[in-house]
Amino acid sequence: TPEKQTRWSEIYFRKATAGDNTKQQTEDLKENYEYGVCGLGGCKPQWSQRLANLNVFVVTYGVAGIWMITLSSFLGSQVTSIERHLGISSSKTGFILSSNEIGYLVFVILGSHLGKYTHIPVFLSVSGLLFGLATLAMALGRLETPRVWQDTSAPGLQTTTSDLQDNSAKYLCDSSFPTWTNSVLASTNSSSFVPALSGDSSSSRSVSWVFYLLVFCSMIGGAVKSYRIPLLTYYIESNIVNKNRSALLLGASFTAMLLGPPVALFLGSFSSSLPVDLKETNMSKHDQRWVGAWWLGFSIIGLACIVCSVPIMFFPRHMRKLKTRNLPETTETTSLRVMLTDLPKSLGRCFRQPIFVLSLIFACIEGFAFSGSFAFGQKYMETQFNKTSQEISTITGVLSLFTIVLGTFFGGFITTRLKLGLRGCAVITLAMAAITVLLDSLNFLFGCKNSDIVGADGNRTLSMDACDCSQDVFIVCGDNQVNYLSPCLAGCRNATTDMIFTNCTSVNDGQARPGVCDLNCPYFIPYLVVYSVSFFLGTVPIIPGFMLSVRSVEQRDQSLSSGTCSFCQTLIGILPSPIFFGKIIDMSCSVWSPGGNCMLYDRERFRHFYYGIYVGLRFASLGVMAAVLWLAHKDSRRESYKLANKTPDD
């Protein structure tokens, strides 16, 4: 109609002449805002004010976040050394890993809701300082002598020749027996010939005080870092003009923090390459008594976190705020009672959103699958392919450096570039999850067979030498590429200062070295290829998945929705998962040490348990995300219909 044509002409005219008023609008906008000032107290130098912008804040906090996120990954890289040092099973190691999430649960919702009323940069800075101090305290575990040394009566890795001979004597063939016999001892009923091949023997010994120290400090660390993502999100969303850039800034921040796992793995490789007492030693890293300098990594992480957290407190409370509309802050009109009263109302608004609820369920299932598999992923590769902790940490560190960073940044980039809404984020998340599940299913095939070990079946058959072998288990590999449960079963009568056993009659008077023989397994490289591709594709939907939970609720509830999602994901998924996976891994143990840690795993059972649980959970999560996509598609069609029928009067 003529009236509508006139109105559309007016709208077109306004858009066409908008460029002439750009400078005036910019000046008006500046007058309407107050801009924050960098500094603390009376110390606010002029030169530092050019740093008062979100880009600098994201970079600064990203560096500190790297060190705060390294703890769990570093713990995962040191599982073997910690179990040997403390004489504990994988289920107890899983509890140490889960204790971080216990502290997380206590503070995440309260910190996410109340933290936005505080000076957020100062709040995050103090949290980083407390995290650093708690991590430093974990290094005190070095004060206790490793249990694996106590079991072998060894005071340290560096021993004299006489000490080493005394320690190795318990594993040698008794020279009082004949050097040769034509008889064949098919089996024996003597109890001294039956080692502890199954069952967790750790319950028979007291738990080290270091175990409780690690649990307590891990709880503190989890508590003070629990609200960092919700408050970071709220700070960025509240201070940014162009909301489309928020996903890019969050993606950059998450990418920076996700450098933590590669840094932790490189640090784990360095720590695993050094003996726990930092003294020179000739001991092989395949030796079952090798304990890496795990405590050194905690010292480095703690100091780095303290140093990097200090600059954060100098950023302003608000980068900019409207003079007529201030951000929520603690004033006389905003009391603690008002804040707590608003909490259940805000939670109610969140849980009335179906997309948010389903996204929450998806996050819980994925959290359970990823948490346990990531916690024991390095231990799995060490066991499955007979590699040392140092080798696996170096390899996975290099791979994760590229896959995690590129995948997360790519996810944030496409979210911003394509301006993805809820439906677009759901499509990306579902597609990447489906592909990674199919890839991870291939790892059922990419595994190694169990090593044949003489004596591991409980019947010690000796066809050449008859030795009075004790219960002591010390797995060795002979020059004939045969594994023996102890040097005694190989007929070894002497040992060098390097713990190389010699004069082994079952090895044609050859030698036997600590550890299992090389597997000649061809699947390590294919496994790493699948691992890398799956890791890359798995990190792409991190930002789209996060935006699903944030943008499916009202803006005033975004900080709480993020915290609630983290709380539920931790409570239902991340917290119990390492304990559950650790118990399953213990069920795969074939030989236990007297100290309580597992010395030999059934590789095939380990692989089937580990990936059976992981892949099964991932398949279940696909159905939930498909429901999210369906709801998001319905909402998108509803919005499109409203826009199509919208008139200029609207």
N, C-alpha and C positions, 0 to 999 in steps of 0.2 A: 504494500500500500504506500501511498505518497508519504504518510506520516513516518512509517518505518524507514523509508529511503532517506528522509531528512535526518532521522536520528543516527543512522549508520554514517551519513556524510559528516555529521558533527564529530562522531568518534574517530573517523579517518583523519579529519582536520586536526584534532587534538594530537594524534600520534605523529602526524607529519610535522607539526610545529613544536614537538616536544624537545627536539635537539637544540632549539634556540634558547631554551630555558635551563639547559643542563648545568651551566656554571652557577646560576642563581639557586637551583635546587641543591647543588652540592654544598654551597655556603649555608643554606638554610638547615641542611642536615647536620652540619658541623655545629651549628649553634644549638641544635636540639639535644646534643649528646655531651656527656662528660667523659673524659678519657682518663684511664688509669695511669698511675705513675709507678715506675720501677723503684724498688728500694725497700728498706726496712727501718721503721722508726724515723729518726731524723736523718738517716743516711740515704739520700736520694739524689745522687750526682746527675748532672745534666746529660753527660755523655751516655748514660745508661738508658735514657728515655727512648732512644731509637730502637731499643730492644723490646719495648712494650708492644708486642704484636703476637698474634696466635701462632704464626709460623715459627718464631723463635721458641715460644713456649712448648710447642709440639716436639721440636728437636731436642730441647733441654730435658723434658720429661721422658722422651723416648730413650735417651741415653741412660737415665736412671732406671727406667723400666726394664732395660736389657738385663741389668744385674738382679733386679727383683724377680724376674721370671726364670733365672738360671737355676734356682735352687732345686726344683723338682727334677729337671733334666740332669743336673749334676748328680743328684742322689741316684737316679736311675743308672747312670754310668758307673757308679761305685758300688752297686749291689753286691757283687762278688767279694770285693775287698771288705766291705762292712760286715757281711755275713761271716767271713773267716775271722775278722778281728773280734767280733762280739760273740761268735759261736751261736748264731741264731739261724732259724729257717726262713724261707721266703715269705711265709705268712706273717712272721714278725717284722720282716723288712717292709712288707706291704702295710703294716700298721703304722710304721714310721712315716711312710709316704702319705697315708691317709690322715695322719694327725695334722698335717698342714691344712687339710680341708675342714677338720673339726674347728680349728681356730677361725677359718674362713666363714663357716656357718654362723658362728656366734655374732659376728660384727657386720656381715655384708648388708643385711636389710636396714639395720639401725644406722650404720655408717652411711649408706647410700641416701637415706631419707634426711638424716640430721646434718650430714656433711655439707649439703648444698646451702645451709644457712650460715656456714662458717666462711673464713677466708680460705678458699679451696687450695691455692698454691701452698700456703703455710701448712695446712692440714696434710697435704700430700707429702710435703718435705719432711715433716716430723715423723710421719709414718715410715718413710724411707730410712730415716736415721735409726728408728727402733728395729726395723727389719735387719739393718746392717749389724747392730749390736747382738741381736739374737743369733745371727749366722756366725758371728765371731765366736760366740759361746759354744757353738757346736764343735769347734776345733779342739776344745778341751778334751775330747774323747781320746786324743793321742796319749794322754797321761796313763791309760791302762795298757798293759802288755797284751798283745793279741792272744786270744784263746788258742789259736792254732799253734802258736809257739809253746804255750803251756802244755798242750797235749804231747808235743814232741820233746819236751824238756829243754827247749832251745831258748836262751835268753835274748836272742836277737838274730837278725838275718846274717850279720857278720860274725862268724865264729872261727875259732882256731881249728887246726887240723885235728887235735885231740878231741875237742868238743864235738866236732862233726862226726868223728868216728864213733864216739860214745852215742850220739843221737841216732846214727844210722845202724848201730849194732842190732837194734830191736827189729829191723826189717831184713836182716841178712840170714842166710842159711847157716844153721848150726854146724860148725866145722867138726864137731865131735861125731857127726854121722858119717857113714862111709861115703867116699867120694864117688863111688859107683856101685850100683846094684842092678842085678838082672830082674829083680822083682818089680812089679808095677803096682803102685798103690792106687787102686781104682777109686777108692773113696775112704773116708774115715768118719768114725762116729765121735771122735774126740771133740769136746766143746771148744778146744783151742783152735780148731780148724774152721770154726763157723763165725764169720764176721757179722757185724750189724748191717745186713744188706737192705733191710726195709724197716720202716717205722721211724718216727721223729724222736731221736734220742735227746733232743735239746731240753725236754721237760725234766730230765733227771739232774740238770745242773741249774744253779741259780742264774737269773738273768743279770747281766752286767748293769752297773749304774749308768754307763754311757748310753744304754738303750733308753732309759727314762729321760736322760738329758736331751737326746736327739728328739724324742717325742715332744717334750715340753717346749724346746726352742722352735721346733717346727710348727707347733700350735701358735706361738707368738708371731712367727713370720706370716702364717696364713691369715691371722686376724688383722694385722696392720696393712696387708696388701689387698684385702678383700674388696674394698670399695674404690679402688683406684680407677677401674674402667668406668663404672657408673658416674663418678664425679668428673672424670676426664671428659666423658661424653656430654655431661650437663654443662661443663665450663665452655666447651667448644660451641655447643648448640646455642648457648645463651649469649655468646659474644660475637657470633658470626652474622654477617649481613645476608650473604647469598647462601641459602640453605643447601643448595646443590653442591657447594664446596665442602660441606661438613663431612660427607662420605669420603671425599678425597683426603681431608685432614685426618679423619679417624683412620683411614686406610694407611696413611703414612705413619701415624703413631703406632698402630698395631704392627705394621711391618718392622718398624724400628725395634719394638719390644720383642718381636718374634725372632730377632737376631739372638735372643737369649739362649734358646736351645743349641744352635751351632756353637756359640761361645762356650756354653757349658760342656759340650762334647769335646771341644778342643782342650779345654781346661781339664776335663776328665782324662783325656789321652795323656796329657802332661803329668797329671797326678799318678796315673796308673803306671807310668814308666819309671817312677821313683819308688824305692822301698819305703815303707812306712816310717822307719827311723832315719831316713835320709843318709844312711851309711853305705859305703861301697859294698857290693856283694857280687858273688859269681853265680848266685842262684838264678835258674831259668824262670821266666815268667809263666811257663807252663807248669811249674812246680805247684803242687796243691797247697803248699805253705806260703806262697807268695802273697803278700798283702801290700797293696799300693798306698801311697801317701794321700789317702782320701781327705784327711784333715786339712791338708795344705790348700785344697780347693775352697773349703769353707772360709779359711782366713782371707784368701784373695777376694772372694765374692763379698764378704762382709765389709772389708776396707773400701772396695770400689763403690759399693752401694752408699756408704756414708759420705764419701767425697762427692759423688754425683748428685746426692739429694740436697746438699746445702744450697746450690744456686736457685733451686725451685722456689724457695720461700721469698725471694726478692721480686717475684712477679706481682703485679697489682691484683687486688681482689676482683676488679672488673676491668677488662680491656677497654670497654666503653659501655655506657648505659644511658638510657633516656632520662632527661631531667625530670620528666613528668611520670616516668614509670620505672621504678627501681627494681632490680632483681631481688628475690627473697633474701633477707638477711636478718640477723638477730638484732632486733630493736625492742623498744618498750612495747610495741604493738604486736610483735611476733614472739610470744612466750613459748616456753617448752611445752606447756599444756596445750597450746593451740597446735603446735607441730605434731604432737602425739595424737591429738584428736583427729587430725586430718589423715593420719596414716591408714586406719582401716577403711576410710572412705576412698582413698586413692587405690588401695588394694582391690576394693570392690569394683571400681571402674575398670581396672585392668582385667580381672577375671570374668567380666561380662563380655569380653571380646573373644569370640571363638578362635580367630586366627592366632591371637596371643596364647591361648590355652594349648592349642595343638602344636604351636612352635615350641612351647615349653616342654611338652611331652617328647617331641623330637629331640630337643637338646638334652633331655635326661637320658634317653636311650643312647644317643651318640656319645654323651659324656661317659657312660658306663663302659662302652666299647673301647673308646680311645684311651681313657685313663689307665685301665689295667694293662692294655697292650703296649702303651707307651712306657709305662713304668718298668716293665720287664722286657721291653723290646730288645735292648742290648744284651741282656742275659740270654734271651732266646737265640740270638745270632751267635754268641759265644759258644753256647752249648751245641747248637745244631750243626755248626760248621767248624768246631774245634779251633776257635780263634781266641786270642788274648783280649783283655779289656782295652788295652792300648790300641790294638789294630782296629777293633770295631768302633771305638770312639773317634779315631781319626777319619775312618771311611764315612761313617754316618754324619760326622761334623761337616765334612766337605759337601756331601750330598744335601744335607738339610740347609746349609748356608744358601744354596741357590733355590731349592724347591720351596722352602717356607717363605722366603722373602719375596721371590718373584710371584708365587701363587697368591699370597695375601695382597700384594700391591696390585696385581692384575685384577683380582676380585673387586677391590676398591675403585680401580680405574674404570672398569666396565659399568659398575653401579653408577658412577658419576657421569661418565660419557654418554651412556644410553638413558640416563635419568630414569633408572628402573624404579617402578612402583612396587607394591606388594606382590603383584602377579609376576613381574619380571624377576624379583628376588627369589620367589618360590621356584620358578622354572630353572634358574641357575643352580640353586641348592639341590633340587631333585635330580637334575641331569648329572651333576658331578658326583653325587652320592651313588647313583646307579652304576656309573662307570667304575668308580673305585671299588665297589663291592665285587664286581665281576673280576677286576684285576686281582684283588686280594684272595679270591677263591683259587687262583693259580698256585698260591703258596702251599696248598695241600700237596701239590706235586713236587715243588721245588724244596726238597728236604733230603737229609742224609739218613742212611740206615744206621742201626746200632752197631757199635764196635764189639767184636767178640773179645771177651776178656777171660783168660784162664783163671778159674776160681770164682767167677762172679755168680755161678749157679749154685754155690754152696758146697759142691763136691770138688775138692781140690785133687785133681788127677795128676800124679807125678810119674812119668814114664822113665825118667832117667835118675834123678837124685831124690833121695828121701831126706827131707829136712824137717826139723821140729819147728814148723811155722806157727806163729802166734796169731791172735786175732787182728793185729795191727794191719790196717789197709793203707797202702801207698802205691797207687797205680803207676806202672812204668811201661815203657815201650822198648822192646828188645831190638837189637840190630836185625833180627829176622822179621821185623815188622809185625810181631805178635805182642798183644797186650797182656800184662800179668797184673793180678790184683795186688801183688806185693813183690819186691825183689826176691823174697824168699822163695816164692813159687817159680821164679826163673832160675833158681839155684845160684844166685849171686852171693859171693863170699867176701867181697871187699867193696869199699866205696872211696871215691876221691873227694878232695875238698870241694869240688863243684857238685857234689851229690850225684856223680855218675857212678853207677854200680858196675863192677867189673867181675871177671872170672865167673860168668854166669853159665853154668853147664847146660842149661836148657836152651841157651842161645849159642851153643858151640863155643863155649868159653869166651863169648863176646861181651858186649856191654848192654846196659839198659838205662834209659833216661827217664826222668820224671815226666808224667803226662801221658796222654793217649796218642797213639801213632797217627800220622797224617791219614786223613780219610780218603783222599783222592776223589772227593765228591764234586761232580761237575756242575752243581746247581747254585753255587754261591754267586756267580756273576748274573745268571738269570734272575735270581732272587733280588739282587741289588737293583736291577733294571726295573722290575715290577715295583719294588719298594719306592724308588725315586719318582716314577711316574704317578703312582698312587698318592704319594705324599704331596706332589705338586698339585694334582687335581683336587685333593682333599682340602687344601688350604684356600683354593679359589672361592668357595662359598662362605668363608668366615665372615666377611663384611656383609654380603647379601643376607646371610642368616641372622646376623646381629641386627641389621636394619629391619628385618621382619618383626622381631620382638619389640623394637623401639617405636617404629612407625605404625604399628597396629593399635596403639593407644594414643590418648590425648597428649599434647606436648607437655602439659604440667605434670603428667605421670610418667614421662619417659625415664627419668632418673630412677624412680622406684621400680618401673617395669624391668629395667636392666638389672637392678639389684635382686629383684625377686626371681628373675630367670636364673641368675648366677646361684642364688641360694638353693633353689629347687634342683638345679642341675648338679650342684655339689652334694646335696643331701641324698638324693636318690641315685645319682650316677657316679660322680667322681670319687666321693668318699669311700663307699664300700667296695668299689671295683678293685683297687690294688690288693686289699685283703683277700677278696674272692679269688683273684687271679693267682695270688701267692699260695693260697691253699691248694688250688688246682695244680700248680707247679710242683708243690711238695708231693702230691700224689704221683708225680712222674719220676720221683727219685728212686734209684736202684740201690745206691750205696750211701750210707750216712757215716759221717766222721764222729768220733767220740765227743768232739766239741759241740756238735749239734747242727752243723751245716752240711749240705748235700755235697758229696764228692763225685757222684756219677748219676746222670739222668738217662732215662729211656727216651731217646730222641724221637722216635715215632709217636709214642704216647704224648710227649710234650707238644709236638707239632699238632696232633689231632685235637688235643684239649685246647691249646692256645688259639688256633685259628677257627676251630669249631664254634667256640663261644663268640669270638669276635665277629665272624661273618654272619652268624645267626642273628645277632643283635642288629647288625647293619641292615639286613634284609627286613627286619621288623620296622626299623625307622623309615624305610622307603614308603611303606604304606601310610604312615602318619604324614609325611611330607606331601604325598599325593593328595591327601584330604585337605591340606593347607592350600595347595595349588587350586583345588576345586573351589574352595571358599573365596580365595583371592580373585579367581576368574569371575565368580558371581558378583563380587563387589565391583570389579572393574566394569562389567557390563552394565551394572546399575548406574554407575557414575557416568558412563558414556551415554546412556539413555537420558539422564538428566541434562547433560550438556547439549545433546542434540535437540532437546525440546525447550532449551532456555531461550528466552526472548531478550532483546535489549533492555526491556523494562526490568528484568530480573537482575 
